[in-house]
């Protein structure tokens, strides 16, 4: 599989975490400040869309009208609660500033999911730089909150959901820069037959094909034959990249900014956050 050369700010889910913002990569919805109501006065005119002509002489009278959209209130994204067959779903319009999701408490309750905590995660809308953004926050759940990723830079302690198993990326720490460059990480699977597999090469596949994946192969029907590629780039940084198979690669997060459409999983329930960012 060809490795991509996209910058981390485009593909690295870590760059969207609140505690690791860099280079202003958060694309918040840009909106005008909310205006207070004026009792007894005429309504405040709506601002013209960006780029619209400001004088009658500049207007193209033959051009179609610009479709209306609200610009003085927060946007209203929606959340899809994906059914087990992955074809149908329940849609929830996010009109409040926060929604708690859990097994038996919250605004969205997924009962009988033993892998989900009582109060598992929360969706939070916050204002930022004159606009709005949505965050997904884990509420200290037992089994974690996972976000679907395409490519991600790995750091010590990162956890991934691959097929039916969760694994942890462990990189030995060293204060010696030369020694750190030669340190080899280990992949540890929870609850599986592996106690840890050392990554002795710069590329390793995880999947169902034993000839390609070696010690990282597993007889897991949820895995593709070549499911995810672990690789070390020329700068010495380790990444994981999905092969874009059936079930994908999921990264455990504590708090992450939701941009555009973002798929996440709590317990055995998958969700799709559908944003309507205005840039």
LINURPE-V807499 format. One line per field, one symbol per residue. phi: phi as a letter, one per 40 degrees, with the letter a starting at -180 (. if undefined). A space follows every 50 residues. Layout:
BEGIN
phi=???
END
This chain:
BEGIN
phi=.cccbccdccbccccccccbcaffccccccacccbccbcgbcdcccccdd gccbbdccccccccccdcacbbbccbcbbccccccgbbabbbcccccabc bacabhcbbbcgcccccdbcabcbcbcafgbbabbbbcbgccbgbbbcbc aaccbdgcbbbbgbbbbbcbbdcaccdccccbcbcbbbccgbcccibccc bcaacbiccccccfcccacbccccdbcabcabcdcgccbbbccgccbgbb bcbcaaccbgbbbabbgbbbbbcbcbdbb
END
